[in-house]
Amino acid sequence: MGKDIKEQSTEELKRKVKTGKVILIVCWSAVIISIVITLFCGKSPSISASSAGFAGLGIVTIAMLIGGKKIKEEIARRND
């Protein structure tokens, strides 16, 4: 993570994109399952905590998507 995008190999960049997608899928699944369980149990304090987790994960998702876009641009530049 400390190296610049331009210093990393193409394979390493592709692996990071795949890893990021897996992390997002797992995290979003956990939040959705948490919200469904909370709604099923009917505990209101947990719903507000789930909402805060949902908002925080939304911000992280945006940041990861921007990073993924930059990596894909670098890979496309290398292929040209």
N, C-alpha and C positions, 0 to 999 in steps of 0.2 A: 504494500500500500504506500510505502514511502517513495517508490520510484515514480518518475514522471511517466505519462502514457507513452511518450515517444521512445522511452528507454526500454519498454517491455516488448517481449516477442508477441507476434500475432496470436500464437496458440494460447499464450498466457492471458491475453486480452479476451479471447473467445471464451476461455474457461471462466473468467470473471463475470462475463455477461450471463452465462448459464447459471453460475452460482448465485448471482443476484436475483435471477428469476425464481430459483428454487426457494431462496430465503423469503422473497415476497409472498410466494404461494403459501408457504408454511405459516408465516405470520398472519396473513389475512385469514387463513382458515382458522387459526387459533382465536382470532378476535371474533369471527362470525360464530364459531361454536360457543365461545364465552357469552356472547349476547343472547344466543338461542337458549342456553342453559339458564341464564339469568332471567329471561322472560318467562321461561317455564316454571322456575321456582318462585317468581313474583317478588323478588327482593329489590326495592327501589334504590338503596345506596349502591348496589352493585351495578345497576344500569348506568348511573352517572359515572362510575369508574370505567365501565366499558366504553362509554362515550368519549371519555378522555383518552383512553387507549386507541380508540378508533381515529380520533383527530390526530394524535401523535403519529400513528402509523401512516396516516394520509400524507403528512409532511415528509416522512422518511421515504415514502413511495415516490413522491415528486422528485426528491433529491436523487434517488437511485435511478429514476428514469432519465434524468438529465445526464447523470454520469454514464449510463448505458448508451445514450445518444452520442456523447463525445467519443466513447470507445468505438462505436460503430463507424463514426466519421473517420476516425484514425485508421481503422481497418480498411475502409473504402479507399482512403488516400494511398495506403500502401499497395493496394491492388492495382492502382492506375499506373 
